[in-house]
């Protein structure tokens, strides 16, 4: 009996090993599900749609957008974490993917439960003040905030949002203190910013640009590792001598952890080929993002882990809490 079971197990293992390359070469054999954690029409959705058609062409199967909103992106992330690690489910993660679990515990780890596939692009925001503000430079803002800690306020459209975390990073980098004024999203806060009831805000470049052109707001700096596509003459914080405060609002494609190596290689090659296409890069710029340089899955995973560790330190040291 023992001999029979051992021989059967050996035959089964051999068959599996022989079949694996064929299975991997056949991937994919059905549509890919690309999960969007936020509603249609938002930046995440636009980035997904900018690359989906080319990915489908590259892989020979449709790439279907699956919108799973709620809990600041955590509904979508949990759905992906519970999906089979077979390469057929992806998600486009943004900053909230690593920040939200730091504020509200989740049943999955935002890094360990997932496999990075590719950094797709990043968006640049703008540090803005009302048009009639006496502040005309970042240096003046820093000096004023240090002289009277807490007097200047800023728009916080939700705890853990990029607009919130970017200001927290700036405060810590420059040893200054601002007072947060909470809003449910950016639109109502922008109204008060234009009216001068809010002293400053970090806004997406696409949202800020019309107000800047019409003279309703003034831009002090781009907030990111690159300048904003919409405002190419506006220097970054780093270019203005403000060190340690340039942070990106990135978009990273991820899958469940544990993809078969051959499948990961196939998916990674598809992403690399697609993101190298000038037409795709133009589409990504067209939705207001800066295309990323090619990254391997290992590099993408390392970036995800690095961002999580950095924001974990910030959340702990700045005592940032969840809303409510």
N, C-alpha and C positions, 0 to 999 in steps of 0.2 A: 504493500500500500504506500509506504513511504517513497519507494522508488518510483511508483506510478505518479504520485503528486509532484515530485521533484522534476520528473521528465515533462509533465504537463506544464508546469510553471516555466521551465526552460523554453519549451516550444512557444508558449504565449509571449514571453519576453522577446524571443527572437523575431516573432511575427510583428510585434509592436515596433521594434527597432527598424525592421525592414520597411514597414509601412510609413514611418514618420517622415522620411524625406519626400515621399510621394504626397502625403497629406499637406506638408508645408508648401510644396511646389504648387499644389492645387489652390492654396489660399489666395483670395477668398472665393467661396462658392455661393455666397449669398450677400445681400446688401449689408453695408456697414451702418451702424447706428451711431450718429454723432450727437451727443447730448448737449443741449444749450441750457445753462442754469437760469437764464433770464429771458424775459419776453421777446417775441419777434419785434424787430425794428431797432433793438438796442445794439450797442457796439459789439457785444459777444455774438449775437445773431448775425450781424453784418460781416464779421470776420469769418465765421464759419461758412457763410454763403460765398464769400470771396474765394475760398479754396476748395469747396466741396465738388464743384463740377470737374475741376482738374484732377482731384484725387480719384474721383470715380473713373475718369478716363485712364488714369495711370494704373488703377487696380482692376479695371474691367468689371466693376460692380457698382450699382448706385450707392451714393452716400446720402443717407436719409437723416434730416435734422429732427431730433426728438426733444421738444421743449419740456423741461421739467422744472418749473419755477417753485420758489418758496424757501423760507428760512435762510435768506441771503446766499443762496446757491447750495446749501447743504442737502436739500432734498435730492438734487441732481447728483451730488457727490456720493451720497449714500446709495443711490440707485446704481451708480457705476461700481462702487465697492462691492456690491452684492452680485454683480454680473459675472458670468463665466470669463475666465482669463483665456479667451480664445481669439482675441484680436478683432472681434466683431462689434465691440462697444468702446467708444471713445467719449471724451468730454473736453471741452475747452475751458480750462481753469484760468481764473484771474486772481488778483491779490486776495480777494475775500476767501479763496480756497484755503489759504494758510492762516489767515487772521481769524476768521469766524470760529474755528475750533479752539482757538486760544481764549476766546471770550465766553463761548458756550460749549461745554464738553460734547463730543460727538461719539457715536459707536464705531468710529474708524479713525485711523491716523492719517492726516492729510498728505503725508509723504510715504510712509511705509506700506500703505494699502494700495499704492498706485505705482505705475510705471510711466516715466516721462517718455514721450514720443518725439516731440519737437517744440522748440520755442517758435511761435508763429510770427508774432510782431509785438510792438508795444505802442502805447499811446502817450502823448506828452500833454501835461496840464500847464496851466498858467497861474502864477501868483498875481492876483488882481486886487485893486483898491478902487473906491469910488472916484469918479473923474475929478471931484473937488477936494480930494484928500490932500493934506499937506505933505504926505509921503510920496516922494518921487523916485526913490531907489530902495533897494534891499538894505543897503547900509544904513539909511535913515530909519527904516523899519526896525532893524536890529537895535540901533541906538535908542530909539523911543521905547521899545519893549523892555530893554534893560533898565532904562532910567525910571520907568514906572511900571513895575511888574504887574500884569493882570489888567492894566487899564485898557489896552487894545483888545478887541474881540475878533473872533473869526467865525465863519459859517461852518457848522458841522452838520452835514446832511445825513447823519447816521453813524453810530459807533462802529469803528473798524472799516469804514469806507476809505477809498484812496484819499479823498479830500481831507479826511480826518488824520489818517496816518502820515500823510506828507507833512502836515503842519506839526505833528508830534515829532517827526524826525528833525525838522527845521529848528524847533524849540530846543531840542536836546543838543543839536550840533552847535547852536549859537548861545546856549546857556541863557535863555530868555523865557518869559512866561506870558502866554496869551490866555484869554478867557473864551471858552467855547460857547456858542449860542446854537442850540439844537433846532433843527428843522426836519420835517419829513420830506426829504429829498431836496434837490437843488433849486427847482423853479421858485418856490416861495422865498427862499433865502436870497436868490439873485435879485428879486424885486427890492428887498430891504437893503442889499448891498448897493444897488444903483441909487437908492434914496439916501444913502449915507448913514443908515441905522446900523450897518455892519461895517467894520473897519477893513476887513480883508477876507479873501477867500481863494482857495485853490480850485480852479474850474477847468474842465476839459477844454482843450484849445478850440475845438469846434463850437462849443457853447459860448466861449468868451469872445471869439473873433468878431461876430457881428456887433456886439456891444462896444468893443474896442474901436471898430471902424466908425461907429456912430457917435463916438465920444462920450458914451455913458460910463465907461470904465477906463481905468489906466492899468497897463501891464507893467509889473516890476521885473518879472523873470519867467523864463520857461522852467518847469519843474520836471526834470527827467535827465537822462544821460545824453540826450540829443536835443536839438532845437525842435520846436513844433513845425510841422509842415505848413500849417496855416500862417505862421508868424516867423519866417526864416531869419528875420533881422533881430529877433528878441533873444538875447544870450541866456544860457542856463545859469543856475545858481553857482555851479562850479566855475564857469567862465567869469563870474563876477567876484570870485575869491571866497565864496561861501562853501567851505569844504564839508564833505560828509553828509550833505543834504539832498543830493540828486538821487531820486528814486523813480523807478519806472512803473507804470501801470501795464504789466505784461500779460500776454495771453499764451498759455502753454497747453498743448494737446497731451492728454494723459489717457491711460488705459488701466484696467485692473492689474495689480501685481501678479507676476507668474506667467506671463505670456511664453509660449514655447519659443526657443531661441530662433528657429527658422521663421516663425511668424513675425517676431519682433524685427528681424533683419529685413523681411519683405516690406513691412509697414514703414520702417525707418527709411528705406530706399525710396519708397513712394513719396514720403514727406520731403525728403531732400531734393528729389527731382522736381517736385511741384513748386517748392519754395524758391528754387533756383530759376524758375521761368520769369522773364521780364514782364510778361503779361499778368502773372499772378501778383508780382510785386507791385505793379501798377494798380491792380484791384485793391490790394491792401492799403496803398496810399490813398486810394479813392474813398475809402471808408474812414480815413483820418488816423491811420496807424502807420508806424515805421516798420517795414519788413525786417525780420531778424536774420542775422547771419546763420548759416547752417550749423546745427548742433546735433551731435550723436545722441542716442537715448541715454547713454551714461552721463554725458554733459548736461542734458536736460534734467535728469534726475538729480544731479549734483546742484544745479541751480535751484530746483524746487526745495531741496534740503537746506541750502544756504539761506534762501528767503525765509523759510519757516524758522530757522534758528535765529536770524536777525530780528524778526518781528516778535518772536517769543521773548527775547531779551528786552525789546522796547516795551511790550505789553507789561512785563513784570516790573521793570524799573520805573515806568511812568504810571504804574498802577491803573491801567486802562481796564474799564469794566464794561460788561454788556449793558445794553439799554434796559431801562425798566427797573 
